[in-house]
Amino acid sequence: MTEKLVTLKLEGDIATTGFHVLLEIGEEGARPDIEAIGSLPANPQLLQQLQKWQDSYRLLDTPSRIQPVEITYVGSLHTVDACQQEAKHLDQQFKTWLQSSTFASIDQPLREELSPTDTVRMVMRTTNGHLHHLPWHLWDLVDRYPKVEMALGTPTIKRCEDRATPQGIVKILAILGDSSGIDVDADRQLLETIPGAEVTFLVEPQRQQITDQLWEQPWDLLFFAGHGRTESGAGTIYINPQESLTLDELKYGLRQAIKQGLQLAIFNACDGLGLASALVPLGLPQMILMREPVPDRVAQTFLKYFLDAFVAGESLYLAARQARERLQGLEDRFPCASWLPIIFQVNPTLPKRWSQLAKADVAPVEPHRFRTIPKVGGLPIKTLLTISAVVTAAVGLLRWTGGLQRAELLAYDRFMRQQPTQTIDDSRLLVVEVTEADVNTYGYPIPDDVLAQVIDRLLPYQPHVIGFDIARNRVTPESGPLGQHFQQQDNLVAVCSFGQAGDANKSGIGPPSSMPENRVGFGNVVPDPDGILRRQLLFAQPDTTSLCTSRMSLAMLTALHYLDALGIQPENLDRDRLQLGAAIFTPLEDRSGGYQGIDSRGFQTLLKYSPNSDIAQRITLTEVLSDEISLESLETRAVLLGMSAPTSNPTEYFLTPIGAGKWPQETLPGIDIHAQIFNYVTAAALDDLSVLQTLPAWSDGLWITVWTLAGIGLTVKPRVWPVWLLSLGGAVIVLYGTSWGLFAMGLWVPLVPAALGLVGTNVGAIALAHGSKTASHNNDTLNNSGKAPKPS
């Protein structure tokens, strides 16, 4: 079971434009890890039905806590049955609206990610008042998941400083306002029976009395029972028979109460949504309100059920849900009673439980000296080495089984993002990207004659190589100028794509017809299971059924053509290594670095992304054809031509270690991935850029062992606990800095296993020394108790 926070942000209008919907799903206290976008269509009929239900409901002959002069009784014309019928129609129309096809992109992720055992806070944030009045609890997603409760909120959130009141009990300020025609004494009796609470009652008070209490004492909970109303979006409470207040008139007192620790306000009055609008700017974390006029009996029953569950230990949200659902037992006399209560949330943090509000008294702490940790140096050296060996073996086994792979890859990503900036020679590569604007101009797919014009524009400047990253498997020399270019231009390389091995129906995309194989490169990449692209596939052995038979990637083929023009040829070394200039590339094995059991077929290496955003000059397809940009420098460059249009090219975007660390996450189009590989290979060959390598397995083990022994060394000299913590923290920082420095120089060492070994042996040695000391002390006590007293 996990605790999750779901946020729905809706912008728009129900009658005319519909709503744009943004969904965020994440665990409590963490950033959302799932986002989705959808929409809800305009539905004026639903708005009309909502108004019809509200009219029918407000004309019921039931004593409610709305301001008395507003109540109009119409007798038998508006019966309970009529109200229930309108509610049924509203329920049906509302559920049909939520089944709109444009909302499926919101509904489906929720059903996939949420479990019936998850405790879920679902907050709908919007400024549209009509949405606040709709029965969101009837959404079958909320109804079928027993630990989900919906709350309302505004798009703008306000995080408040958590300042708990100092008392060891829950302090409640209860304002019992104008009670004309209703029984607020029942509310008082319920509050008086709450265990562990100190309740201060203000009965039909004057305005000054309320203000004084808000200023002079800290409160955990504010409660109001009495008449209320909302007009033009502003809420009013009637504090006595002669006087009413808007909450704006209590603004400064409420602000002070919130500053001193006020966590929750419960308004057991009618039309509470208007009150929320005044409290939102002040930052009150949570409110419980009534959306419509509330019958007196319903208000009292809800308060009882809510307090019973909340004080018993349920969370605020589940307590509110239980109390709301139990109101269904009153709906034969009070229709839609379970529709009325709603939580209104301002602060996105997890609401406090009753036990957290009821702080226990803290006994004064007597001054004392810090105790020293047990002396590990007294343990035999054999014991210390055994501890180190056991921890090293445990870490190694955990790593071998893949238990640390995710953590090691996250550490790898952090190192990649923390690389120092590099001096990049951007005169080597020109990226011609097909943008969304180009697609809108020329259509999709880009016509062959347009691409032929681009090549015609580039060829006179004699670039070393043109990498063509747009699939054109059906182009032939007879089909036009583009096919002729593919056949005749020796500096033009094209792309193909592998299919699914062993499946003849998914045999990939072949190269242009009559294109020589030595000028075709595959465009496939190898993302990790988490979707992040950390490795580059430079060479591969295609499947026999594949239409793409190239053994070299497009980026590598482009780089080799470029280097060949500069007189640099690849050289094969032992152990399948490849040398380009001074750079040596070593293929990954199935267990390399933090990887455990990956598919290492082909020639894969780690891809060292440049932290610079300007690794190449970029121009668009339209700019090439417009003659507005000079191409005079192309004779010393390579060119990569490909798609970057996100709408027309959605599957060709990839998450990188650098983009994964941004919020929101950023992806790169395939053409940029090829540019990164080209930049990495050529910079390694020409600029002595370090090639990212991993250690052999035995070296990895030695590295981890050294740090586990360092964990033993930190405990040899006795220290007080704070100094020990600082020394252990310092050692972890040194480990991190050393690992980062080696990474910057091109060596990925195991940070996470070494850190576990360092901390594990350190803590294990201290625990064993403490156990030995305790056992020795107990033995001494037993021996001393058995000795006879000396004669006097």
Secondary structure, DSSP 8 states (H G I E B T S, - for coil): --EEEEEEEEEEETTTTEEEEEEEEEETTS--SEEEEEEE---HHHHHHHHHHHHHHHTS---BSB-GGG----GGGS-HHHHHHHHHHHHHHHHHHHT-GGGHHHHHHHHHH--TTSEEEEEEE-S-HHHHHS-GGGSHHHHHSTTEEEEEE-SS---------SSSSEEEEEEE---TTS-THHHHHHHHT-TTEEEEEEES--HHHHHHHHHHS--SEEEEES-EEEETTEEEEEEETTEEEEGGGGHHHHHHHHHTT--EEEEESS-THHHHHHHGGGT-SEEEEESS--BHHHHHHHHHHHHHHHHTT--HHHHHHHHHHHGGGGTTTSTTGGGSEEEEE-S-S----HHHHS-------------B---GGGS-HHHHHHHHHHHHHHHHHHHHTTTTHHHHHHHHHHHHHT-------TTSEEEEEE-HHHHHHH-SS--HHHHHHHHHHHGGG--SEEEEES--TT--GGG-HHHHHHHH-TTEEEEEB---TT-GGG--B---TT--GGGEEE---B--TTSB--EEEEE----TT-S---SBBHHHHHHHHHHHHTT---EE-GGG-EEETTEEE----SS-TT--S----SEEEE----S-S-SSEEEEHHHHHTT-S--GGGGG-EEEEEE--TTT-GGGEEE-HHHHTSSS--EEEHHHHHHHHHHHHHHHHHS-----EE--HHHHHHHHHHHHHHHHHTTSS--BHHHHHHHHHHHHHHHHHHHHHHHHTTEE--HHHHHHHHHHHHHHHHHHHHHHHHHHHHHHHHHHHTS-----
